């Protein structure tokens, strides 16, 4: 029996919180709101960033060249995979290839498909020139044993079909040879085929498909450009726009800016909400803490009379405040993760941003950031009540309570 | 044990100064049971607060076991209270969120952690006759039971001085007698006790009596010189 544990501070903290359910729940709620808004902002930004990194790395291009009037459409296709069909003169590819600093120029033809059995929505068909392509070919190099032969198709991660099975577009049957990893960008909703198969498909579509497909001879949709090492993509892009005036260039930074622009309003709203909630909460939490402290001043005075040092009293009150912050933080972050993961596709569509769920490590780090913020807020909002109670005369308080 | 030299306490009440304790000189030896009586507002509780290191005197000096309270920091005072002084309030002062047993153990949070804290607390609860109530919350205890738990709490850190502020003020005659007999037993076992009360009938339990009036210690009486000190409480 002599080794049985004595009273622990954690027991006092737990009992104090349990016996003031209104204060505890109100404080937990406030902390949960702050945590969820702060965490959501970080989560969305990093999800978009990670998606862009994965997508741009998948494309392997330093510059995207699109028709001027379709620059916005081209961006949307790449970012969120909104299917579209647009063209620019194929001769532009040769002009671009000759510009100093251009290492590779790969034309692609973008075709918006009809609904297919694989997919809930139309997908983007991308026809590549195997001779010049470096997007699919890079992936093929990473996956030896897979080739993009006649009527073969590589599908994006969101396209539902098994490798080795067929998929029909415009009445043309393709054989699925591989599936790309998820990027969160438009490429997830895309299928890749060879240009010559796409032309055959277009020729046959009049007979085989519900709707005829036309690919104008000698036209391409966009050109992916890889620049020489030590060459500035920005200067090459400027030169492309100068030499091919009907085109607009998009740099990965431009895509990032576009995403940031699209996210700006949302993150501003989220960060604004987090700041507003914090600004409102700190004095409210302080007031709540002060009210509870006032209500407990006799109890705290008794502790001091029994020998508790000021540091013990401060520690007890901070431990209570931190416990509420941690519980509220975990609840808020948990709710935010639940909502953001469950509605990931909807959020991506509504905000028109690419999105890839951040890695568990990133989520943990962001959760840790949010918890640290809450602990800071909990500490700040407890300072004044702690100061007040430590400055009070314990015996006077006890005597007042007795009378 | 306690040495008070010219101690005064002045409170500010609006623009007026209230001299709650006025130039008090007092000496209490180890093993004494000192009773301080006086009417409400006479300053006896303020003096008790000063003796317990809870109120700093405006002037004069107070020494407990040779330690000058005026020279101690807030933390030093806390340390002194947790190790040398057991305090019993007029109301029990038990924490409602903790069980009786846990309440008894509260002061151990502020002192050196010792093995056997729970066992000692249970033993003290047994001594005050409430073994079967150890795991109940204060809300279910009677006033007398709460007071006895508060006494057990005051003894948990083996203090050399027990300070009690009107500990029987809200109790019926039987319970008051029970508590006072417990105090007397503690005193016989060597505990120095200073108790404030407005009830002069309790003088039979004390070895010395002081009377306060308007902040001044008016007179003292040595009631039972040479009281034997022995007993069985686990102090």
Interface residues (C-beta under 8 A of the other chain):
Chain A: X1 X2 X3 X4 X5 X6 X7 X9 X11 X12 X15 X16 X18 X19 X299 X302 X303 X304 X305 X306 X307 X308 X309 X310 X311 X312 X393 X394 X395 X396 X398 X399 X401 X402
Chain B: X45 X49 X52 X54 X55 X74 X75 X78 X79 X81 X82 X83 X85 X87 X89 X90 X91 X93 X95 X96 X97 X98 X102 X105 X106 X107 X108 X109 X110 X111 X113 X115 X116 X117 X118 X119 X121 X122 X153 X157
